[in-house]
Amino acid sequence: MGIPFEIDDNTNAAIVIQNYDNKNAYDKEDLNFINLIIQDIAILINERTKELKIKVCQRYLHKLLFLKRNYRIKNQLLHELLL
């Protein structure tokens, strides 16, 4: 029995369970239960991915602001030297 593992509408993997002794060991209720677990895991992965993207954007913004400040200071020094 296998259930696709989807994140952002993309199938990234599958959760598969199998009983070699009894082909009928799992029923529709088991499938529904596993599906609920997979949905919860997918939500957690999506949220964590968003958090990481936000952190990367924040770091990038801080670097840009740092560069902007340094550029402004250099321009001021150059302007003062030329006067």
Residue, then its C-alpha position, 0 to 999 in steps of 0.5 A: m500500500g503506497i501513498p504519494f507524499e506531496i509538497d506544494d502540489n509536487t509528488n516528492a516521495a511515497i510512503v509505502i507499507q507492506n506485509y509480506d505474510n498477509k496481502n490484506a493486512y491493511d484496509k481503507e481505514d489504515l490508508n486514511f490514517i497514513n494519509l492524515i499523517i502524511q498531510d501533517i508531515a507535508i504541512l510541517i515541511n512546507e512551514r519549515t521551508k517558508e521559515l528558511k526562505i524568510k531567513v535567507c531573505q532577511r540575511y540578504l536584506h541585511k547585507l544589502l543595507f550594510l552595503k548601502r550604508n558603506y557605499r554612502i559613507k565612502n561617497q561622503l568621504l570621497h566628496e569631502l576629499l574632493l572639496 
